[in-house]
Amino acid sequence: MEISINTPALLFPAISLIMLAHTNRFLALANRVRSLHAEYLQGDKKEIIHGQIRNLRYRLRLIKNMQAMGVMSFLACIFCMYCIYIQNMAWAHILFAFSLVFFILSLVLSLVEIQVSTKALELELSDMEGLEDHSLVKYIKKKFERD
């Protein structure tokens, strides 16, 4: 397959958008960490706050790795374009493949982070609704058993 300098350039907008989304998720988590810190200092609902803190630490690691994969994808794209410019097509193909792999890894980590973030919301909801467990399926079963 022959690639031109335009081929890796097509990834630039996609990578930029995904990096913006990752940064927005990070900023939202940073705000949540600050508000949890204030709640922790007040001493209310410590067991739920500890669960949320564990969840947030894991999510922050995921977001850090998502951003790292996005940056690696960006760098591989840039180096691929340079290799095309100097007409080193063997390295250009390899770097373009790496760029795609890094981009895919960033998206997979994003999907995992979204799944983990719902657990944090379930923790918050369990406190407000008085649930004993954090499983949505068990909650629905209990609702039907009551009726």
DOFIGU-210951 format. One record per residue (C-alpha): residue in three letters; x, y, z. Coordinates in Angstrom, 1 decimal. Example, Ala and Ser with C-alpha at 12.3 -4.5 7.8 and 13.67 -1.06 7.14 Angstrom:
# DOFIGU-210951
+------+--------+--------+--------+
! resn !     px !     py !     pz !
+------+--------+--------+--------+
!  ALA !   12.3 !   -4.5 !    7.8 !
!  SER !   13.7 !   -1.1 !    7.1 !
+------+--------+--------+--------+
END
This chain:
# DOFIGU-210951
+------+--------+--------+--------+
! resn !     px !     py !     pz !
+------+--------+--------+--------+
!  MET !    0.0 !    0.0 !    0.0 !
!  GLU !    1.3 !    3.4 !   -1.0 !
!  ILE !    0.7 !    6.2 !    1.5 !
!  SER !    1.1 !    9.9 !    0.8 !
!  ILE !    1.8 !   12.7 !    3.3 !
!  ASN !   -2.0 !   13.3 !    3.4 !
!  THR !   -2.7 !    9.8 !    4.8 !
!  PRO !   -1.2 !   10.4 !    8.3 !
!  ALA !   -2.4 !   14.0 !    8.1 !
!  LEU !   -6.0 !   12.6 !    8.1 !
!  LEU !   -5.4 !   11.4 !   11.7 !
!  PHE !   -4.5 !   14.8 !   13.1 !
!  PRO !   -8.1 !   16.1 !   13.6 !
!  ALA !   -9.2 !   12.8 !   15.1 !
!  ILE !   -6.3 !   12.7 !   17.5 !
!  SER !   -6.8 !   16.3 !   18.4 !
!  LEU !  -10.5 !   15.7 !   19.2 !
!  ILE !   -9.8 !   12.7 !   21.3 !
!  MET !   -7.1 !   14.5 !   23.2 !
!  LEU !   -9.6 !   17.3 !   23.9 !
!  ALA !  -12.1 !   14.8 !   25.1 !
!  HIS !   -9.5 !   13.2 !   27.4 !
!  THR !   -8.5 !   16.6 !   28.8 !
!  ASN !  -12.1 !   17.5 !   29.5 !
!  ARG !  -12.6 !   14.2 !   31.4 !
!  PHE !   -9.4 !   14.9 !   33.4 !
!  LEU !  -10.7 !   18.4 !   34.3 !
!  ALA !  -14.0 !   17.0 !   35.4 !
!  LEU !  -12.2 !   14.5 !   37.6 !
!  ALA !  -10.0 !   17.1 !   39.0 !
!  ASN !  -13.1 !   19.1 !   40.1 !
!  ARG !  -14.6 !   16.0 !   41.6 !
!  VAL !  -11.4 !   15.3 !   43.6 !
!  ARG !  -11.5 !   18.8 !   45.0 !
!  SER !  -15.1 !   18.5 !   46.0 !
!  LEU !  -14.5 !   15.0 !   47.5 !
!  HIS !  -11.6 !   16.4 !   49.5 !
!  ALA !  -13.9 !   19.0 !   51.0 !
!  GLU !  -16.5 !   16.3 !   51.9 !
!  TYR !  -13.8 !   14.2 !   53.4 !
!  LEU !  -12.6 !   17.0 !   55.6 !
!  GLN !  -16.2 !   17.4 !   56.9 !
!  GLY !  -16.2 !   13.7 !   57.9 !
!  ASP !  -19.5 !   12.8 !   56.3 !
!  LYS !  -20.1 !    9.3 !   54.7 !
!  LYS !  -16.5 !    8.1 !   54.9 !
!  GLU !  -17.1 !    4.6 !   53.5 !
!  ILE !  -18.7 !    6.0 !   50.3 !
!  ILE !  -16.0 !    8.7 !   50.0 !
!  HIS !  -13.3 !    6.0 !   50.3 !
!  GLY !  -14.9 !    4.0 !   47.5 !
!  GLN !  -15.1 !    7.0 !   45.3 !
!  ILE !  -11.5 !    7.9 !   46.0 !
!  ARG !  -10.4 !    4.4 !   44.9 !
!  ASN !  -12.5 !    4.8 !   41.8 !
!  LEU !  -11.1 !    8.2 !   41.0 !
!  ARG !   -7.5 !    7.1 !   41.5 !
!  TYR !   -8.0 !    4.3 !   39.0 !
!  ARG !   -9.8 !    6.6 !   36.6 !
!  LEU !   -7.0 !    9.2 !   36.8 !
!  ARG !   -4.5 !    6.4 !   35.9 !
!  LEU !   -6.7 !    5.4 !   32.9 !
!  ILE !   -6.9 !    9.0 !   31.7 !
!  LYS !   -3.2 !    9.5 !   32.1 !
!  ASN !   -2.6 !    6.4 !   29.9 !
!  MET !   -5.3 !    7.5 !   27.5 !
!  GLN !   -3.5 !   10.9 !   27.0 !
!  ALA !   -0.1 !    9.2 !   26.7 !
!  MET !   -1.4 !    6.9 !   24.0 !
!  GLY !   -2.9 !    9.9 !   22.2 !
!  VAL !    0.4 !   11.8 !   22.4 !
!  MET !    2.3 !    8.7 !   21.1 !
!  SER !   -0.2 !    8.5 !   18.2 !
!  PHE !    0.4 !   12.1 !   17.4 !
!  LEU !    4.2 !   11.7 !   17.5 !
!  ALA !    4.1 !    8.6 !   15.4 !
!  CYS !    2.0 !   10.5 !   12.9 !
!  ILE !    4.5 !   13.4 !   12.8 !
!  PHE !    7.5 !   11.1 !   12.4 !
!  CYS !    5.6 !    9.2 !    9.7 !
!  MET !    5.0 !   12.4 !    7.8 !
!  TYR !    8.7 !   13.2 !    8.1 !
!  CYS !    9.7 !    9.8 !    6.8 !
!  ILE !    7.4 !   10.3 !    3.8 !
!  TYR !    9.0 !   13.7 !    3.3 !
!  ILE !   12.5 !   12.2 !    3.2 !
!  GLN !   11.1 !    9.3 !    1.2 !
!  ASN !   11.8 !    6.5 !    3.7 !
!  MET !    8.6 !    4.6 !    3.0 !
!  ALA !    9.5 !    1.5 !    5.0 !
!  TRP !    9.7 !    3.5 !    8.2 !
!  ALA !    6.7 !    5.6 !    7.2 !
!  HIS !    4.6 !    2.5 !    7.0 !
!  ILE !    5.8 !    1.2 !   10.3 !
!  LEU !    5.2 !    4.6 !   12.1 !
!  PHE !    1.8 !    4.9 !   10.5 !
!  ALA !    0.9 !    1.5 !   11.8 !
!  PHE !    2.1 !    2.4 !   15.3 !
!  SER !    0.1 !    5.6 !   15.1 !
!  LEU !   -3.0 !    3.6 !   14.5 !
!  VAL !   -2.3 !    1.2 !   17.3 !
!  PHE !   -1.7 !    4.0 !   19.8 !
!  PHE !   -4.9 !    5.6 !   18.7 !
!  ILE !   -6.8 !    2.4 !   19.1 !
!  LEU !   -5.3 !    1.8 !   22.6 !
!  SER !   -6.3 !    5.4 !   23.6 !
!  LEU !   -9.9 !    4.7 !   22.5 !
!  VAL !  -10.0 !    1.3 !   24.3 !
!  LEU !   -8.7 !    2.9 !   27.5 !
!  SER !  -11.4 !    5.6 !   27.0 !
!  LEU !  -14.1 !    2.9 !   26.8 !
!  VAL !  -12.8 !    1.3 !   30.0 !
!  GLU !  -12.7 !    4.6 !   31.8 !
!  ILE !  -16.3 !    5.3 !   30.8 !
!  GLN !  -17.3 !    1.9 !   32.2 !
!  VAL !  -15.5 !    2.6 !   35.5 !
!  SER !  -17.0 !    6.0 !   35.8 !
!  THR !  -20.5 !    4.5 !   35.9 !
!  LYS !  -19.4 !    2.6 !   39.1 !
!  ALA !  -18.6 !    6.0 !   40.8 !
!  LEU !  -22.1 !    7.2 !   39.9 !
!  GLU !  -23.6 !    4.0 !   41.3 !
!  LEU !  -21.8 !    4.6 !   44.5 !
!  GLU !  -23.2 !    8.1 !   44.7 !
!  LEU !  -26.7 !    6.9 !   43.9 !
!  SER !  -26.5 !    4.1 !   46.4 !
!  ASP !  -26.1 !    6.6 !   49.2 !
!  MET !  -29.0 !    8.8 !   48.0 !
!  GLU !  -31.4 !    5.9 !   47.5 !
!  GLY !  -30.3 !    3.7 !   50.5 !
!  LEU !  -29.2 !    0.7 !   48.4 !
!  GLU !  -27.2 !   -2.0 !   50.2 !
!  ASP !  -25.4 !   -3.1 !   47.0 !
!  HIS !  -24.1 !   -1.3 !   44.0 !
!  SER !  -25.5 !   -3.6 !   41.3 !
!  LEU !  -28.1 !   -2.1 !   39.0 !
!  VAL !  -29.6 !   -5.5 !   38.3 !
!  LYS !  -30.0 !   -6.3 !   41.9 !
!  TYR !  -31.6 !   -2.9 !   42.5 !
!  ILE !  -34.1 !   -3.5 !   39.7 !
!  LYS !  -34.9 !   -7.0 !   41.1 !
!  LYS !  -35.6 !   -5.5 !   44.5 !
!  LYS !  -37.9 !   -2.8 !   43.0 !
!  PHE !  -40.0 !   -5.5 !   41.3 !
!  GLU !  -40.0 !   -7.7 !   44.4 !
!  ARG !  -41.5 !   -4.8 !   46.5 !
!  ASP !  -44.4 !   -4.2 !   44.0 !
+------+--------+--------+--------+
END
